[in-house]
């Protein structure tokens, strides 16, 4: 009972923020027009579900959005090993003050809002930013490079900014896993004459692999949840086609266009697909590791 009472506040928060908002799915069944009450709006049943797939333009937009979403998510999964490597090499730093300095400096960006990150990016890489100014003064380029206001290499830019922002924070989980490794294993390896890289290869990395696989499976389950903040602040007229992910698309439909029922339908499909991916990731975890994550 004591343990249950300890987790009760978190169960309540989970219900309020994760389950209670699901009652908003009812908007998908009405022709909702703000600021009318839902009871004042016409019940249309599955009209918006049919509209989503019967409108050719809408379907093409959704395909492009899903393409962007899958690309961003795949790049995120492909780079998920970077926090692992960073944690391993950070653990190998013997100078304590330097180790703490590096960890602090790499963790701080996680607490910076994406709005501020874009401000930094604009100061550095806009056509009048520091990078272009320095390159022009050195005679390397004759005209400013359009980095931010271009539709080229958008996916690469987004994953690089995301990695810079979250690398240090993502390594914390693996540093904790490394701290839990039995030190006698390291002592025994040193006695047997193992070098530093042999210890990393045969002890450190295998010991944190279970943590990595759990985080990887959770990333697969959240495949469609790219977030919105990053893409919203970096979006402009030049890159909107390649930067609009599913979360941003739902925001545009619901807030910018006022098509709340259609945005709700897209959000519902996203949730259903995410649940399917979660159970699929759990099945893969059972087959590969013999353990489930749910």
C-alpha positions as CSV (number, residue, x, y, z in Angstrom):
1,X,0.0,0.0,0.0
2,X,2.9,2.4,0.8
3,X,4.5,1.7,-2.5
4,X,1.2,2.3,-4.3
5,X,0.7,5.6,-2.5
6,X,4.2,6.7,-3.6
7,X,3.4,6.2,-7.3
8,X,-0.2,7.4,-7.0
9,X,0.6,11.1,-7.8
10,X,2.5,10.0,-11.0
11,X,-0.4,7.7,-12.0
12,X,-2.8,10.7,-11.6
13,X,-0.5,12.9,-13.7
14,X,-0.2,10.2,-16.4
15,X,-4.0,9.9,-16.5
16,X,-4.5,13.7,-16.7
17,X,-1.9,14.3,-19.4
18,X,-2.0,11.0,-21.4
19,X,-5.5,9.5,-21.1
20,X,-7.9,12.2,-20.2
21,X,-7.1,14.3,-23.4
22,X,-8.3,11.3,-25.5
23,X,-11.9,12.4,-25.0
24,X,-11.0,15.1,-27.6
25,X,-11.1,12.4,-30.3
26,X,-14.9,13.0,-30.4
27,X,-14.2,16.2,-32.4
28,X,-13.4,13.9,-35.4
29,X,-17.1,13.0,-35.5
30,X,-18.4,16.6,-35.7
31,X,-18.3,19.5,-38.1
32,X,-16.7,21.6,-35.4
33,X,-16.4,25.4,-35.9
34,X,-14.8,27.5,-33.3
35,X,-15.9,29.1,-31.0
36,X,-19.2,27.1,-30.9
37,X,-19.8,24.4,-28.3
38,X,-19.5,20.9,-29.5
39,X,-23.3,20.4,-28.8
40,X,-24.0,23.2,-31.3
41,X,-22.1,21.6,-34.1
42,X,-23.4,19.1,-36.6
43,X,-22.7,15.4,-36.1
44,X,-21.1,14.1,-39.3
45,X,-19.9,10.6,-38.3
46,X,-17.0,9.3,-40.4
47,X,-17.1,12.2,-42.9
48,X,-13.6,13.5,-42.0
49,X,-12.1,10.0,-42.2
50,X,-13.4,9.7,-45.7
51,X,-12.3,13.2,-46.6
52,X,-8.7,12.5,-45.5
53,X,-8.3,9.8,-48.2
54,X,-10.7,10.9,-50.9
55,X,-9.1,14.3,-51.5
56,X,-6.1,13.7,-53.9
57,X,-4.3,16.9,-52.8
58,X,-4.7,16.0,-49.2
59,X,-3.4,12.5,-49.8
60,X,-0.3,13.8,-51.6
61,X,0.4,16.2,-48.8
62,X,0.0,13.4,-46.3
63,X,2.4,11.2,-48.3
64,X,5.0,14.0,-48.3
65,X,4.5,14.5,-44.6
66,X,4.9,10.8,-43.8
67,X,8.0,10.7,-46.0
68,X,9.6,13.6,-44.0
69,X,8.5,12.0,-40.7
70,X,10.0,8.6,-41.6
71,X,13.2,10.2,-42.8
72,X,13.6,12.2,-39.6
73,X,12.8,9.2,-37.4
74,X,15.1,6.9,-39.3
75,X,18.0,9.4,-39.0
76,X,17.3,9.6,-35.3
77,X,17.4,5.9,-34.9
78,X,20.5,5.6,-37.1
79,X,22.3,8.2,-34.8
80,X,21.1,6.7,-31.5
81,X,24.5,5.0,-31.0
82,X,26.2,8.4,-30.6
83,X,25.2,9.0,-27.0
84,X,26.5,5.5,-26.2
85,X,29.9,6.2,-27.7
86,X,30.0,9.6,-26.0
87,X,29.2,8.1,-22.6
88,X,31.9,5.5,-23.1
89,X,34.6,8.0,-24.0
90,X,33.4,10.4,-21.3
91,X,33.8,7.7,-18.8
92,X,37.4,7.2,-19.9
93,X,38.4,10.7,-19.0
94,X,40.4,10.4,-15.9
95,X,40.8,14.2,-15.1
96,X,37.7,14.7,-13.0
97,X,37.3,18.5,-13.4
98,X,37.7,18.2,-17.2
99,X,35.2,15.4,-17.3
100,X,32.6,17.4,-15.3
101,X,33.2,20.4,-17.5
102,X,32.7,18.5,-20.7
103,X,29.5,16.8,-19.3
104,X,28.1,20.1,-18.2
105,X,28.8,21.9,-21.5
106,X,27.2,19.1,-23.5
107,X,24.2,18.7,-21.3
108,X,23.3,22.5,-21.2
109,X,22.0,22.6,-24.8
110,X,19.2,20.3,-23.7
111,X,17.7,23.0,-21.5
112,X,17.8,25.6,-24.3
113,X,14.5,26.1,-26.1
114,X,14.4,25.5,-29.8
115,X,13.6,29.2,-30.3
116,X,16.9,30.1,-28.8
117,X,18.6,27.3,-30.8
118,X,17.2,28.9,-34.0
119,X,18.5,32.3,-32.9
120,X,22.0,30.8,-32.6
121,X,21.6,29.1,-36.0
122,X,20.4,32.4,-37.6
123,X,23.4,34.3,-36.1
124,X,25.8,31.7,-37.4
125,X,24.4,30.5,-40.7
126,X,22.0,33.1,-42.2
127,X,23.1,34.9,-45.4
128,X,24.4,37.8,-43.2
129,X,25.6,35.5,-40.3
130,X,29.1,34.9,-39.0
131,X,29.9,31.9,-41.2
132,X,29.1,33.6,-44.5
133,X,30.7,36.8,-43.4
134,X,34.0,35.1,-42.5
135,X,34.0,33.0,-45.7
136,X,33.4,36.1,-47.9
137,X,36.1,38.1,-46.1
138,X,38.6,35.2,-46.6
139,X,37.6,35.1,-50.3
140,X,36.5,31.4,-50.1
141,X,33.0,32.3,-51.4
142,X,31.8,35.3,-53.5
143,X,28.1,35.0,-52.6
144,X,26.5,34.0,-49.3
145,X,25.5,30.4,-49.0
146,X,21.8,29.8,-48.4
147,X,21.9,27.4,-45.6
148,X,18.8,28.1,-43.5
149,X,16.6,29.5,-46.4
150,X,17.0,26.5,-48.6
151,X,15.2,23.2,-49.2
152,X,18.4,21.3,-49.7
153,X,19.9,19.0,-47.0
154,X,17.1,19.9,-44.5
155,X,16.9,16.4,-43.0
156,X,20.7,16.5,-42.4
157,X,20.5,19.9,-40.8
158,X,17.7,18.9,-38.5
159,X,19.4,15.7,-37.3
160,X,22.7,17.6,-36.7
161,X,20.9,20.3,-34.6
162,X,19.0,17.6,-32.7
163,X,22.2,15.7,-32.0
164,X,24.0,18.8,-30.8
165,X,21.1,19.6,-28.5
166,X,20.5,16.1,-27.0
167,X,23.9,14.3,-27.1
168,X,25.0,15.2,-23.6
169,X,21.5,14.6,-22.1
170,X,21.2,11.2,-23.9
171,X,24.5,10.1,-22.5
172,X,23.3,10.4,-18.9
173,X,21.3,7.2,-19.0
174,X,24.4,5.3,-20.3
175,X,26.7,6.9,-17.8
176,X,24.4,5.6,-15.1
177,X,24.5,2.1,-16.6
178,X,28.3,2.3,-16.7
179,X,28.4,3.3,-13.1
180,X,26.4,0.1,-12.2
181,X,29.0,-2.2,-13.8
182,X,30.7,-4.4,-11.3
183,X,34.2,-3.0,-10.7
184,X,35.6,-6.4,-10.1
185,X,35.2,-7.2,-13.8
186,X,37.5,-4.2,-14.6
187,X,40.0,-5.3,-12.0
188,X,40.1,-8.9,-13.3
189,X,40.5,-7.6,-16.9
190,X,43.5,-5.4,-15.8
191,X,45.1,-8.4,-14.0
192,X,44.7,-10.5,-17.2
193,X,46.6,-7.7,-19.1
194,X,43.6,-6.2,-21.0
195,X,44.2,-2.7,-22.4
196,X,41.8,0.2,-22.2
197,X,40.2,-0.5,-25.6
198,X,39.9,-4.2,-24.9
199,X,38.1,-3.3,-21.6
200,X,35.7,-1.0,-23.5
201,X,35.1,-3.6,-26.1
202,X,34.6,-6.6,-23.9
203,X,33.2,-5.2,-20.7
204,X,31.8,-1.6,-20.9
205,X,29.9,-1.8,-24.2
206,X,28.4,-5.3,-23.7
207,X,27.2,-4.2,-20.2
208,X,25.3,-1.2,-21.4
209,X,23.8,-2.9,-24.5
210,X,20.6,-4.0,-22.6
211,X,20.0,-0.3,-21.7
212,X,20.7,0.7,-25.3
213,X,18.2,-1.9,-26.7
214,X,15.5,-0.8,-24.4
215,X,16.0,2.8,-25.4
216,X,16.1,1.7,-29.1
217,X,12.9,-0.2,-28.8
218,X,11.2,2.8,-27.2
219,X,12.5,5.0,-30.0
220,X,10.9,2.6,-32.6
221,X,7.6,2.7,-30.6
222,X,7.7,6.5,-30.8
223,X,8.7,6.5,-34.5
224,X,6.0,9.0,-35.5
225,X,6.6,11.3,-32.6
226,X,9.2,13.7,-33.9
227,X,7.9,16.6,-31.9
228,X,7.0,20.0,-33.4
229,X,9.1,22.8,-31.8
230,X,12.3,22.2,-33.8
231,X,10.6,22.0,-37.1
232,X,8.2,24.9,-36.4
233,X,11.0,27.4,-35.7
234,X,13.2,26.2,-38.6
235,X,10.4,26.2,-41.1
236,X,10.3,28.9,-43.8
237,X,8.9,29.3,-47.3
238,X,11.9,27.6,-48.9
239,X,11.9,24.4,-46.8
240,X,8.3,23.9,-45.8
241,X,7.8,20.9,-48.1
242,X,10.8,18.9,-46.7
243,X,10.6,19.9,-43.0
244,X,6.9,19.4,-42.3
245,X,6.6,16.3,-40.1
246,X,3.4,14.7,-38.8
247,X,3.2,16.7,-35.6
248,X,3.7,20.0,-37.4
249,X,1.2,19.0,-40.0
250,X,-1.5,18.4,-37.4
251,X,-0.7,21.7,-35.8
252,X,-1.1,23.5,-39.1
253,X,-4.4,21.8,-39.9
254,X,-5.8,22.5,-36.4
255,X,-4.4,25.9,-35.5
256,X,-3.4,27.6,-38.8
257,X,-6.2,26.3,-41.0
258,X,-8.9,25.9,-38.3
259,X,-9.7,22.3,-39.5
260,X,-9.8,20.8,-36.0
261,X,-11.8,17.7,-37.0
262,X,-9.4,16.8,-39.8
263,X,-6.4,17.4,-37.6
264,X,-8.0,15.1,-34.9
265,X,-8.4,12.4,-37.5
266,X,-4.7,12.6,-38.5
267,X,-3.7,12.6,-34.8
268,X,-5.9,9.5,-34.2
269,X,-4.2,7.6,-37.0
270,X,-0.8,8.6,-35.6
271,X,-1.7,7.3,-32.2
272,X,-3.0,4.0,-33.6
273,X,0.1,3.5,-35.7
274,X,2.3,4.3,-32.7
275,X,0.5,1.7,-30.6
276,X,1.1,-0.9,-33.4
277,X,4.8,0.0,-33.5
278,X,5.0,-0.3,-29.7
279,X,3.7,-3.8,-29.7
280,X,5.9,-4.6,-32.8
281,X,9.0,-3.3,-31.0
282,X,8.0,-5.4,-28.0
283,X,7.7,-8.5,-30.1
284,X,11.1,-7.9,-31.7
285,X,12.6,-7.4,-28.2
286,X,11.2,-10.7,-27.1
287,X,12.7,-12.5,-30.1
288,X,16.1,-10.8,-30.0
289,X,16.7,-10.3,-26.3
290,X,14.2,-12.7,-24.7
291,X,12.8,-9.8,-22.7
292,X,9.8,-7.5,-23.3
293,X,9.7,-3.8,-22.6
294,X,6.0,-3.8,-21.7
